[in-house]
């Protein structure tokens, strides 16, 4: 059984995997500058899936400020350890 990419690797790789799953796209299609409003599929429902994915990876709920700040791939990575 292979490891879940959202649980392994560096923060940037984990962030990309979480975002890819949330927007239902292959990891390789998530650009380094991915941001809400510019990435196809990143709509309100995908954003909820993204928040849930980040919370699962962190094993804790996000604060209101963290939820508001999740608008780009680099911001997601900044929330993740490593």
N, C-alpha and C positions, 0 to 999 in steps of 0.2 A: 504494500500500500504506500502510495506517495504522500509526501507531506503537503499540507495545505499551504499554498504560496503566501496567503495572508498571514501565516503564522511563522514563516521562515524568511531568512534573508535580511538585508538591510532595510531601514525604514522606507527608503524610496521605492524599493521593489515591493515591499508589503503594501504601501500606499497605492501603487499602480495596480496590484492584484485586487485590492478591495474595490477600487474605483471601477476597474474593468468588470468585475462581477456585478456591481451595482447598475452599470449602464448596459449590461449584457453585450459586451464587446470583447474580442480577444485582447489579451494584455499587450500584444505587439501593436495594437491600434491606438493605444493611449499615448499621446505625445507628452513630452517633458513639460510643455506649457499648458497642459489641459486645465480648463477652467469652466465653471458653470457659464452657460450661455454660448460657449464656443465649441463644446464637445457634443456631437450628435448623441441623443439618448439621455443626456443629463437633464432630465426634467424633474418635476416635483416628486414624483414617485421614486425615481432613481435616487433622488437626494435622501429620501427616507431610508431606502435600502443602504445607501452609503453610510448614513449615521449609524444604522444598526450594525453594519459591518465593522465600523471603527470601534463601536462600543464592545462588540464581541472580541475583537483583537485586543482591546485594552482590559477586558473583563471588568468594566465599570461604565456607568453612564457618563455621557459628556455633560459639561456645564453648559448653561445657556450661551455664554461667551464663546465656548468652543464650537457649539453648533453654528452660531452666526459666522464664525471665522472659517468654516469649511467651505471654501469657494474655489479652491485650486489644488492641484496635485501637490505642490510644495507645502501648502498649509496642512494637508492631510498627513504628509510625511513628518512634519514638525510635531504632530501630536503623538506619533508612534516612537517607542524607544528604539535605540540602536541606530 
